[in-house]
C-alpha cells in the first residue's frame, strides 16, 4: 500500500513539474517559431488574416472579429479595433501577421508581415 501511494505521489510531482515547466515556456506559431514569453501565457498569441490588417502612415489598424482570435471569442458582441504604431510592432519571423492580446483586448505583441503578406 505504501509503495502504491509513493508511486502516485511521485507521478503527481512529475506531472506538476511538467505543467509548471510548460507554463514557463511560450507556445508556438503554426509555422513552428516560438512566440516570446513576454507576449503570451501559452494562449494569447495567434496568426491573424492579412485581411484584418490595414497599414497607414503611422502604423497598423487591426480589426479582430469575434471568434477570429482565441482571446476574442464569438461571445463578444463587437469587433476589437487596435491602432498599433510602428514602434510597437515586431518583424514577423514567418512573414505572416500574428497578434497577442489578453482577455480584455489589451495589446501584448504584434508581429507584422514586413512588406505585406
ABEGO torsion letter per residue (X at the ends): XAAAAAAAAAAAAAAAAAAAAAAABBBBBAAGBBBBAAABBGAABBBBBAAABBBBAAEBBBBBBBGABAABBAABABBBBBBBBAAABBBBAAGBBBBBBBAAGBBABBBBBBGEX
